[in-house]
Amino acid sequence: MREVKVLGIESTAHTLGFGIATSRGEILANINYTYRPREGGIHPREAAQHHSRVASEGVERVFRESGVRPGELDGIAFSIGPGMGPCLRVGATIARALAIRLGKPLLPVNHGVAHIEIGRLVLGCRDPVVLYVAGGNTLIAAYRDGRYRIFGETLDIAAGNCLDVFGIRAGIGPMPAPEVRAREGERFHPLPYKVKGMDASFSGLLTAALNLLSEGARLEDVCLSLTETVYSMLTETLERALAFTEKSEVMLVGGLARSRRLREMVEAMAELHGATVHVVPSEYAGDNGAMIAWTGVLQLLAGQEIPVEESRIRPRYRIDEAPAPWRERGL
């Protein structure tokens, strides 16, 4: 089979990323620009403006650093959702323009599926139970019958968002600041632990932690209590999915996969079930262009292109709504 090359564009939230991947599993370039708000969390319009400012530079860099000429591409992939509407539109607009200009197929990629597929590529996992945990997403998934099925998810805010907001409001900054401060904690304060089946709720936990801090509790102790509770909830729900599916691999993806403490807890749990734990490397844990490019390769090989006129963004595009036909072909 002839080698194919795909350009991927990521723009769901604070990152505008460009990557080029090949059907041999090579990542030829991974260029990412991150919007950092002056204060607080992400402002979608400001993030979109940031993405628009750096877009032309990113396109030039990805071709220059990969050594690939535009005409050598076989497809243009972009994150169609889920994500913030203004940010998604920037990436989609760039992708459409390139696809039309170069006469190449347009490939719509589900952001969550891309996190899983880049993890499977670089870690060599075959059929894992996946904990996808980040600032904007928290879910547990595994492949079955043509797509990734969700076995558990957050009922409100994401686990990463919970920790980020606490750190920002506490004046120490987002992750990894809360986890770093937690290492100096000495006292554990009980906080609301809300697991419902395989789902979890983090908003009440965040409020309770902020209240505890305002009542004078030591910051490091609150960080310890909060992170241990969040990670315990994630580990419990993941264990239920692992026991149900009886799979032998667990894979952690998303920005919060960088957490050392979360990894320790998941490894201890997985050992009880005879499963191995695989954690995506840091460079692919956060949002990045390479993961869109590689998933675009898989979709191109599976014939999942889309007409430009049907390429509207999908801000609420769930992972279990996205077909993954390449898995049936052993890709």
Secondary structure as GFF3:
##gff-version 3
##sequence-region A 1 331
A	DSSP	beta_strand	5	10	.	.	.	ID=ss1
A	DSSP	beta_strand	15	22	.	.	.	ID=ss2
A	DSSP	beta_strand	27	34	.	.	.	ID=ss3
A	DSSP	alpha_helix	44	66	.	.	.	ID=ss4
A	DSSP	three_ten_helix	70	72	.	.	.	ID=ss5
A	DSSP	beta_strand	75	81	.	.	.	ID=ss6
A	DSSP	alpha_helix	85	102	.	.	.	ID=ss7
A	DSSP	beta_strand	106	110	.	.	.	ID=ss8
A	DSSP	alpha_helix	111	123	.	.	.	ID=ss9
A	DSSP	beta_strand	129	133	.	.	.	ID=ss10
A	DSSP	beta_strand	138	144	.	.	.	ID=ss11
A	DSSP	beta_strand	147	153	.	.	.	ID=ss12
A	DSSP	alpha_helix	159	170	.	.	.	ID=ss13
A	DSSP	alpha_helix	177	182	.	.	.	ID=ss14
A	DSSP	beta_strand	195	196	.	.	.	ID=ss15
A	DSSP	beta_strand	199	200	.	.	.	ID=ss16
A	DSSP	alpha_helix	203	214	.	.	.	ID=ss17
A	DSSP	alpha_helix	219	245	.	.	.	ID=ss18
A	DSSP	beta_strand	249	253	.	.	.	ID=ss19
A	DSSP	three_ten_helix	255	258	.	.	.	ID=ss20
A	DSSP	alpha_helix	260	272	.	.	.	ID=ss21
A	DSSP	beta_strand	276	279	.	.	.	ID=ss22
A	DSSP	alpha_helix	282	285	.	.	.	ID=ss23
A	DSSP	alpha_helix	289	301	.	.	.	ID=ss24
A	DSSP	three_ten_helix	308	310	.	.	.	ID=ss25
A	DSSP	three_ten_helix	319	321	.	.	.	ID=ss26
A	DSSP	three_ten_helix	325	327	.	.	.	ID=ss27
###
